[in-house]
Amino acid sequence: RCVSEEEILMKHLRMTAVVVLALALFASACSDDSTDTSALGLVNEGTLTVCTDSPYPPMEFEVDGEFTGFDIELMRAIADDLGLETEIVNIGFDPITSGLAMEAGDCDIAAASITITEEREENIDFSDGYFSGDQSLLTTSDSGIASLADTAGKNLGVQTGTTGEEYANANASDASIVSFENPGDLILALTAGEVDAVLQDIVTNGDAALNNDGFVLVETYTTDEFYGFAVKEEGSEDLLAAVNEALATVRDEGTYDEIYEEFFPQG
């Protein structure tokens, strides 16, 4: 039988919390209140300018014109620990993962559910891992799809340049893989019947399943992926060290858990 999407999502999110807590043991020591932010090379002095790729709920999305989500609020908590204001710039995924957004001075750092991979590390540097994100398969309740094998001969939606696209190319060779630039377009395409299923990170597929009666999360795939915040490859060493220290503080003081509970309530 199909396990309910809520059971699947909650199981994986609880596992995520355990894994992320373990990662904290490898994080830097608590941040020093005397951090000299003038040495961080910020685009705008006194402000941490953050690139993102929205909408990608519950990680990054807008409410009444204001950006929020797990990534965004965690980034704000880090900036607050550093004594900085926060500005969010919605710029797209490719400019982030290629490093062009940071190199061009559009932002100091990117928070966009970016999986840490060796390929991406050729263009950008990553913070300590802060979230575990496995892959998953989302479809409609009347699609007849119960596994990835059932997508053979059907249209499978993915986001361009993501690890979900890589997983689909490697494991769904009999499906017609349809790539979309924007994550929000995947859900619109599924709703409109342009694709029969969507393969992407469980956090956003799970959110779609929980908030749309006609959607079901039918499978998850353990890929040992971790998200990191991204900075440009050269010249961001001080900024990266400060962010890692602040991330450790946010964990230690319980702020991370509070933000997690806001976007992934356990009951």
C-alpha positions, 0 to 999 in steps of 0.5 A: 500500500502507499504510505501517506505522504504525511507519514513519509514526510514526518519520518524523514524530517525527524531523521533530518533533525537527528542528522543535522544535530550530529553535524553540529559536533563538527561546527566551529566554536560559538561566535565571538561577539567582537566579530569585526564585520568590516573585514567580511567584504560585504556588498553593503556594509552592515548588511548581509545580502542573501541570494535565494531562488523563490518560491521553494516552500517551505525553505524560501517563499514570499508572504505579503511581499516579504521573504520567509522560509526555513532557509531565510529565517535561519540566514536572518538568525545568523546575520543577527548573531553577527550584528548585521541587517539582512537583505534578500535578493531573488535571483535564480538557481543557476547564477547561485550555483555557478557563483556568478551572483556572488562574483558580480556583487549581487549578494554576499551569500546564497541560501537556496536549499543548495546541495553540497556537491563536488561539482558545485564546489568547483565554482563556490564554497560552502558553509557547514552542512545545515540540513539533510535533503533526500529526493522524492516522487510527487504525483497526483492521486489519480495518476496510477504512479506508485514508484519511479518505475511507473513513470516509464513513458510518462512526463517526469518534471525536474528543476534544471541544474539540481540533484533531482534532475541528476537522480532522474537522469540516472534512474528514470531512463524510460521516462520523458524528463521535462526540466523547468528553470523555476521550482514553482513551475514544477507544481504548476505543471503537475496541476495542469497535467503537463507532467505526470510526476515531479522528482525533487527534494522531499522538503518541497514535494512534501510541502506540496503534498501536505497542502494539496489534496490531489497530490501524493508523495509516493516514494523517497530516495536516500541520497545522503545530501546536505544543504549548505550556504554558498559564497564565492570561491575566492575572497570569502574566507573571513565571511565563511568562517564568521557564518560557520561560527554564527551557525554553531551559536544559533544551534547551541542557543536553540534558535535553529530548533525554534525555526525548524519547529516553525516550518516543520511542526511535529504534531 
